[in-house]
Amino acid sequence: MLVIRADLVAEIVAHARRDHPDEACGVIAGPEGSDRPERFVPMLNAARSPTFYEFDSGDLLRLYREMDARGEVPVVIYHSHTATEAHPSRTDISLASEPEAHYVLVSTRDEAEPNHTGHELRSFRIVDGVVTEEQVDVVETYMFAHTGADDVPDRDASV
């Protein structure tokens, strides 16, 4: 399951709309081992295409060096589809190289079908060519996200 802040979802959607009719792409970095997307990094679609995205190799190298220096990993790799549903294409699947990342797609097509996120936005895990859709939980803050009443420590009754 992808747990992501609402402000990051809004950034993804705004970037996708801004770059339409070309596909938009980017990364949301987070602390290594946390699976928590935090730092939004919009990237330039070097292909400048409505049907394909490609990270600029120089920009991507700089981003990976920066993430390495900050102890971050690409938690989310996102891009938009401008004329089709938010589902990975064969090309998307063949290019997916981060098995721990959440691959988020947003559709900017006219007949987009919004889901509980308010947009046609979906998340997938892509490992060795196998695509698995996962739930997206949009939260306002990561503090206490996914904690139930039983996860809150009891106060000491003697105090």
Disulfide bonds with the S-S distance in Angstrom:
none
